[in-house]
Amino acid sequence: MVSVTKKFQVTIPREVRDDLHIKSGDRVVFVKNQEGNWELMTISTLTKRMMGSINEEITP
């Protein structure tokens, strides 16, 4: 569990940072998936997912 500060900031727990490969200085985004759940990921992970989706659409 994490707390939200007055400025709506949170500290991402180490286990989560390690699992998601988040390092200091990384930019992260919150993305709502098809099931309606929110996912936290780095911009690089989002970019890789988007490129994978594009490649799947192009591949016959």
Secondary structure, DSSP 8 states (H G I E B T S, - for coil): -----TTS-----HHHHHHHT--TT--EEEEE-TTS-EEEEEHHHHHHHHHHHHHHHH--
